[in-house]
Each structure stands twice: as C-alpha cells, then as structure tokens.
Amino acid sequence: MSQDVMTDPGKRPVLQVQNLRTEFRLRSSTVVAVDDVSLTVHEGECLGLVGESGCGKSTTGLSIMRLLPRIGHITGGKVLLGERDLTTLSEAEMRKVRGNDVAMIFQDPMTSLNPTSTIGVQVAEPLRIHFGTHRKAAAKRALEMLDLVGVPNPRERMDDYPHQLSGGLRQRVMIAMALTAQPKLLIADEPTTALDVTIQAQILDLLDRLREELSMAVLLITHDMGVIAGRTDRVMVMYAAKAVESTSTAELFEDTRHPYAKALLESVPQLTASSSTLLPTIPGQPPDLTNLTGGCRFAPRCRHAKPDCGTAEPTLEELEAGHLVACFHPVGSEPEPAADAPELAAPAPEPVADEAADEPAAELPTVVQRVQAVLGITLEPRPAEPPPAGPPAAAEPVGAQAAADPMSAPVLVEIERLFKEYPVRRGLGLGFGPPAASVKAVSGISLTIRRGETFGLAGESGCGKTTLGRIVAGHEHPTAGTVRIDGKEILRLHGAELRRGRRQQQLMFQDPYASLNPRMRVGAIIREPLMVQGSGNRRQQWERVAELLGEIGLSRRAMDLYPHEFSGGQRQRIGLARALALNPGLIVADEPVSALDVSIQSQILNLMKRLQRDHGLTYMVVSHDLSVLRYLSDTIGVMYLGKLVEYGPADDVYDAPAHPYTHGLIQTIPVPDPKIERTKEKAAVRGELPSPVHPPSGCRFRTRCPLAQELCAQQEPPMQVFGPGHVAACHFPLQPPTTLEPPPGVQLAMTDPRGDA
Amino acid sequence: MIAYVIRRLGQAVIVMFIVSVVVFGILHLLPGGLVRAQLGPRATPLAVHDLTVQEGLNKPLVVQYGIWAWHALQGNLGFSYKLNQSVASLLGEYLPRDLLLVGVSLLFAIAIAVPLGIWQGYRRNRPDDNALSTIMLIFYSAPSFLLAVCLIVVFNIWTNLLPSTATNFGANVGTDVRVLALPVMALCLGNVSYFSRYVRSATIDNLLSDHVRTAIAKGAAPRRMLARHVLRNSLSSTVTLVGLTLPYVLSGSLVIEALFNFPGMGLLFWNAAQDRDFPVLLGVVLVVTVATVVGNLLADLGYAALDPRVRLR
C-alpha cells in the first residue's frame, strides 16, 4: 500500500506549494503562521493536512486561495497551480482563479452561505462571475449540481434560503457551489467538523465520489485522524506552523515516525479502548508562535526529546522513499527511551503549576485573540498548561467502585416517563390557547443512573439529549414525568429548597469560552456557588477555592486572573472546579470536551476520571462523540428523536449493539486506522433526522433504518432485554432478545401516560 | 405576515388608547382646568360656569373622555380659540408640509448614508475612512440649530444662494424647491452621520462574516461582493434604526422649523406652546404618537422584507 504517489508518473501534479511562508503582522509582533511548508496534490488525489488548532493548516489553505485576512501576508515561497505561481498574480487575475480553478469549502455551513440569497442564485453565482452565463442557463446548471450532490427535490430547493435547510444539506449546497465551475482543485477546510457523525459520513462519501467522477485534486484539512485514515491518499502532519511528517496514509498509520504524530494518534480515545485506563496525553500546550526559542518546536512536550532537540531545528528529511519526517530522533529508529515506563506508571495528580500565573501574558492574549478573531480559528498558546512532572498513567484502573460491580451500586438518579415538549406557535399566536404543534424533545424516557458510575448519553444533534441533561440538572421543567435524585423529587422543590437542592447536581458546559463570565476573576467564578449557597464564611470559601484550583492542577495565583488569560483546556478545568465547589453528588457534563483539541481533550478526560475516583462523583455525560463516551462511561444510553432506543453497560452496547441505530452510529465514527476505514460499509445511517414536530409513527427511526418493515410504522417497538442490564427498543434487533429481568427503572412496555404516542 | 400586521395594528390601537388616556389626563391636570386656560385668570365666575357647561366639563371624567375620544375618532380634535380654527384643519394644513420636509430629508439621509457607510466599512481604518469618520462625528455632535445657523450663514448670508425663510406663510413650499433646501439639509446632516455610522459597523461585521469569505472564494470582485453579499445584510439592521428615528425627526424638526420660519407642525407646536393653545398641542402629540407606531411597524416589515430568516409571527 505504501506506493509513493509523489513519483507516480501517471498523475500530474495540480498544485505544488513550495516553501510557503505566511506571516500575520500584529501591532507589536509577527507570527509566522505557516513556516516553510511544501506540498503537492495530484490529479484525482486527496491530500490530508492534519494538526491541532493553530498549527497553520487552515492558514495554508487560505494562503493558497489568497484569502488571508488583512494582517496576513505571504512572505515567501511559491504556490504553483499548473505552471502559474498564484503568489505573483494580481488581485484581478487571482479572482479569475478563485471559484474557477480552485474552489474552497469551509467548516461551518450554517454561516458560510449568504442568508439573504436563495440557494439557486448562490450555486449559480460562480458561472455568472466567471463565464457570464445567462441567468437561466446558470440556474439550469445549478439545478444539475444540486442533483449531483444529492439534495433531494432540488427543483424545490432552488428557491429556498439557507436557513430553511439542515446543516448537512447546507454543506451539500456548499459543495455544489464550489464545484459548479468544475475546479481542478478543491480545498476542503474541516468540511464535516460542524456536522453529526452520520451526516459526516454521507458528506465524506459524497466528496470521495465527486473526486473520482470529476478527477479533481482535493486538499482535505482536518483535525480528525479518523477522517484522514478513511479518506486521504497522502497525509501531511503539521505542528506549530511547520510540517513535521509527510507520507502516504497507509504508511503514516503503520509506521508513524514523528513523536508528535504518534502522540496525537495515541491520545484519540479509541472505540476499542477499555475505560479502566487513563488516556495517554501530550503534556503542555503548543508553543507561542510570537515567541519561539529555537530548536524543535515539539521538544518541550516530547517524550523522546534529547539535548540536541533544544538547540537546532530539525528539517523535513526523507527517511524512506516518500516518507518525510522532521525529527532528529524519529520513533522506531532508536530504542524507546527508558523514561517512557515510569511515566506510564506514575500516579495521576498533576502538580500545581506556578508558571501559569508567573506570566499573565499581558500582550499575548490580545495578540492571539486578534489572530483568532480574524481567522476564526483557535491558537492555543496561553500561559502554559501545567507540564506534569510525571504525565498521567496509562495503565491505572480508575473508577474503582463503579468498576467493581456496577450493577449493585445504589441508584442515584431515577428518571421516570419523562416528557418535554416545546410549543410552536401558529396562526394569530396571541400567546394563549392550545399550541398548534410542539417540538417533541423528550418523549417518555425512563432510566436510572447508579451512584459513582458514569452514564453516557449519545445521539445526533436534535435528539433531545441536551434537554434531558438540563432537566436532570434541574434547569428545565419537564412537561410530564419525574426525576428523583437520591430519592428526592427535584421537580417538586421550590424557592429555598430548590436552591439547596441544586447543590446536589451541577452542570459542566460545552463551550469554555462562553460559559465563564469574562468580567469576573477566576477566584470569584469558583467562589460564586459557595456564596450563593452561603456555604462557610469568607475565609473558608477562599480556602475552598484554593483547594479546588489545586484539584484541577492550577496555581493559587490563577484566582486573580481573568478567564481570557487561560487556554480552552484550562478554562474547561475552571468550569469543572466551579461545578465541584459545592461537593455535588452528580455532575451533568454537556459535551465537556467537544470544543477542545485532541491532546487537550485527553487531559480533561483524565482529570474527570481522577476526580470521579477521588470524590466518588456520578457523571451524566451528554455527547455526540461515541469514542469519548466509550472511554468515560460505565453505562450508555442512546437517544433518537426523543426516545431512548438502547441502554446498557457500555461494553455490551458497543460490542454487541442490538438496535440498528446504535450499530449505525458506531459504524460511522471515523477510526484512525486506514485498514478498518477502507473496508467499512458506506454511510451506515441514511438520510437526516426527521422533524421532531411530526415524528414518524411507530418506531421513530424507521425512516432511516435499513431493516424497517411495515410493522415498524404501525407499532412502537417495546423495550426488550438483550443481556444483564442491556435493553433496546426494536422490532428487528440485531441479536435475539433474552428473557432476563430488565434493569431497575426501565419499563419494558413504554406507555405514554397521556396516550398520544 | 398578514396576521402579523393585523396583530401589530391591534397593539397599535391599545397603545393609542393608553396615549389618549394620558393626553386626556394632562388636559385635565392643567392648573385651573381647560376653562381657565382658555379664558385666562381674570375671567368672571359666570363666564367660567358658562364655558364649563358649554364644553361639558361638569360631566363625569369617564363620560368626558368618551365624548372626547368619540370626537377624536371622527377627526374632531377640538377647537383652537387662539387661532380660531379647528385643530383638525390646522393639522391638515401643516402636516403635509411637514411630511414633505421630513420625508425628503430622511430619503436624502438614507441615500447618502448607505453608500457612505458601506464605503467606509470597506475602507475601514484607512485614511479616507478616518477623514470621513471625523467629519461625520462633527455633524453628529453639533446640535441641529447650530448646523442650521451655519447653513444660513454660508448659503444665505455669504453667498445668497438659498432663501433662509419661507415667505408668505408657506404658500410657496410646494412650488419653490429652494425653500426646502436649507431645512432639509439641516435635518438631514445629523441623520447622515448617525445612519452611516450604523451602516459602517454593520458592513464591517458582514465583511468579516463567513458568507462573504465564501463569496470572495467564488471569485466575486469587490463591487459584486458589496452589492450582492453585504448591502442587503447591512441594510436590515439599518432599516430598524430609520423606522425608530421617524418620530425623532418629526419632533426634532421643531427647532429647525422655528429657525427657518418653516410653516410645519414644529412651528405650529412652537407657537401653540407659547400661546398655551392646549388643543393644538395635544393634537400634535397624538400625531407624533401615530408616527411612532407606524414607524415601528414599517421598520419591522422592512426588516422582514430584507432578511428572509425573520418570519413575522
């Protein structure tokens, strides 16, 4: 498989980037965002550009298109499209290239389309611009393109506005628009990051198909090693504005040579990973690009670093034919450093880092933020994340109580026949009278969560999982049903009792940037719950804050800093400390790591596990990321359109899912292994989530289910037992049901108390 | 959409009712009441009594309000004893001239502010943008009467290009465009600076948005990008502003009209206030209230027309 396409005579190079250097000139400093990067993309080939936020991968794409923000400048190198060097073209000439020879699709289909113009007009626009095609002819071609990218009923969609389409459809429209003028090269910048895994698989399949049909070259920019494994022919890994490894995809995964690439691969939670070990992490943070000290940029975080790594900067060198690595001591060329073993066995507690507070980075945040603002990306260099003296163990059992016998621990949370509907106003809508329709966010869910365990709730966006989490946390009132925590019905509480009750369950949020008040110091943020609850006196409260900061691995001095002075990972730690302040029994974490980079994500996941072990916490983790849930959870629930379709011990559910939806979800997760990815069935879950206002009759999943039959439309499937504590609701399950007793709190016959199911 | 308009008009009726109650209340809070206001402090008790009965002021307040509201609905807003004319006919005479003045000045303000704001947003923080911003700041911070005086000095006293006052009590307003020029300019300049600032910042926001980046990635030239992908998006927030400004422009014309001796509602109000001619004052207040409600409604409808995401419900 390790053929070297670079020397393949059968394919012509479409794009050759040679020694590209892009700078961002800020008021007080210059950031080299892309430093001496060279790459080649051939006809019909997909080159993957992978790395974490701020590594320069998106800037490379924008540099090729010359779409850099005002402060960005290409200061060196060539971008050869065929014979032409794009860096030397005038702006007017460059305009003829954009959307014509080279097209680009962006990450967020929600914001990347013009909200005030119809789909048809936008898809036809490149033809109007580049060929002056008549409006009617262009519209005809746009219709063909919409059909080509699989937009259902394209004729009707032509006059729709972007907000009338789902995210997946909008990304299809983006692709149609990019390909209207039949470009030679397509740059796809994180094209599926904002989408659900099920839709991601469909969009990536579409891109694969179109690449083949149109024999286009594709530059796929992504942070997801799983996407790289399944979709690219060759890969380039970037770190801190530099290319660190470049080879064929198969070779990269088989024989990873750069320590960063290797560590990055390892820190991705695997679907097969046992949840009883800690994840390997990359300690620390990427370097501050405004203030480089020389030497290998990865050296401060590298397990394999030697003294010479700090003195000179390694350049890309060809280790084998077509395999380039920028490292003095590539993995596999020397015996593994002895330091590796103790690291793995070291206990988890991370030291309190004083560096974090030593330099509040007076200038850096503004600089970095400005770059972030204009680029819409995240650069991470902030006060350094505490570099753990001994990085967390990878082999240490955690969550001991739960792991011992999860089935016998006492029940903490009981959810019974929970319904939540949001009225949709219609007609004159004078604010009274019965609503004409309602969004059925949660439709009759019953389940239990045991003390000390982690319950993972999975499902696509819009399935109601966040609503369920908010109800359990006491932040939302259900339409019907009960939630008992520790035997107490939380929804019956009012006033002071309710406020006291809230100590028991705390929320941890998804977005570490939006969930901390930017005008409050970190100390005050963490102290606030203590003040609200009147817990202890002033001195005790501040002592508790210091103690909490220690728990999450930040210095006491972090108290006096503001949230913007911390990185995303550190902020998420602060959010966790705030949730912990009142010693809650239950923490509801809504997508706790989905805004973070892989290497930072694993640090947070390990911290959550350690805190659970130390404090006997119970977690309810809501996430779309099944790999993260697999790693964290003891028990898994899968929701589809307001219904619980499967529930059971994590291992059972992942290894032998009974519901076709669960199976489909697991199938669509991109796995960082090309061998698995290449042999997978294409897009295991078809189509898109139906409207929760008018859910399908019978089994709600039937419209997308490959096994659906007539019965599924007529009758709602009952819960059946598939193993100890493992239930699923399907008429045609993937394995025969057993006659075991259902787990407590789960009703087999799911009847709607109001009888409108 | 139609349901929305109907509901908004329903709300407007409620607002008008509340305003009319307040207005009616003010009418009766006057020291000495309406009668004294009309007859003056030295009227004889007999004259006061006669007028009280004649005006129905001895009836209960609720009944009086009912009569007043009934008359107002029929277009009878009372009688101005000072001008010896019904308020309705006064408004009928002054309001059209005012609508002309305000309408023309608003149209000019929008026509100048939108291209200016988009240009400034496109050229943000460059020398030309900075220069324009400075000039606009001067217009914005200068009180309108100061601007008006400056205009009179420049265009009338120094160059004698334009007349500074309307002659013949407004008879030539409809026929001689030159009479409108200075008051329109004085009203317009402040709004240009106000609106263009808004358009500029909306443009900057839009230029940094993802969909504009998409447009550039498609190969759109600046002109196309601004016209197709920025203009409409920037206008939707500005139209709200214009709608909300309408009542201010109407009442803000008060000083300008007095200065230019322009016979509009402002001047009517000004004179009525000096003469304590309460029926006229109240009639003007009602008209401004209606303008506020209508301006709001137009702003919302304009917003919905420009932004397809806004569905009026």
Boltz contact constraints between the chains, C-beta under 6 A:
constraints:
  - contact:
      token1: [A, 95]
      token2: [B, 219]
      max_distance: 6.0
  - contact:
      token1: [A, 95]
      token2: [B, 221]
      max_distance: 6.0
  - contact:
      token1: [A, 98]
      token2: [B, 217]
      max_distance: 6.0
  - contact:
      token1: [A, 98]
      token2: [B, 219]
      max_distance: 6.0
  - contact:
      token1: [A, 99]
      token2: [B, 218]
      max_distance: 6.0
  - contact:
      token1: [A, 99]
      token2: [B, 219]
      max_distance: 6.0
  - contact:
      token1: [A, 100]
      token2: [B, 219]
      max_distance: 6.0
  - contact:
      token1: [A, 104]
      token2: [B, 217]
      max_distance: 6.0
  - contact:
      token1: [A, 111]
      token2: [B, 210]
      max_distance: 6.0
  - contact:
      token1: [A, 112]
      token2: [B, 210]
      max_distance: 6.0
  - contact:
      token1: [A, 112]
      token2: [B, 211]
      max_distance: 6.0
  - contact:
      token1: [A, 112]
      token2: [B, 214]
      max_distance: 6.0
  - contact:
      token1: [A, 113]
      token2: [B, 211]
      max_distance: 6.0
  - contact:
      token1: [A, 114]
      token2: [B, 211]
      max_distance: 6.0
  - contact:
      token1: [A, 114]
      token2: [B, 229]
      max_distance: 6.0
  - contact:
      token1: [A, 115]
      token2: [B, 309]
      max_distance: 6.0
  - contact:
      token1: [A, 116]
      token2: [B, 232]
      max_distance: 6.0
  - contact:
      token1: [A, 116]
      token2: [B, 233]
      max_distance: 6.0
  - contact:
      token1: [A, 125]
      token2: [B, 218]
      max_distance: 6.0
  - contact:
      token1: [A, 126]
      token2: [B, 218]
      max_distance: 6.0
  - contact:
      token1: [A, 129]
      token2: [B, 219]
      max_distance: 6.0
  - contact:
      token1: [A, 129]
      token2: [B, 220]
      max_distance: 6.0
  - contact:
      token1: [A, 130]
      token2: [B, 219]
      max_distance: 6.0
  - contact:
      token1: [A, 161]
      token2: [B, 308]
      max_distance: 6.0
  - contact:
      token1: [A, 163]
      token2: [B, 309]
      max_distance: 6.0
  - contact:
      token1: [A, 428]
      token2: [B, 3]
      max_distance: 6.0
  - contact:
      token1: [A, 429]
      token2: [B, 313]
      max_distance: 6.0
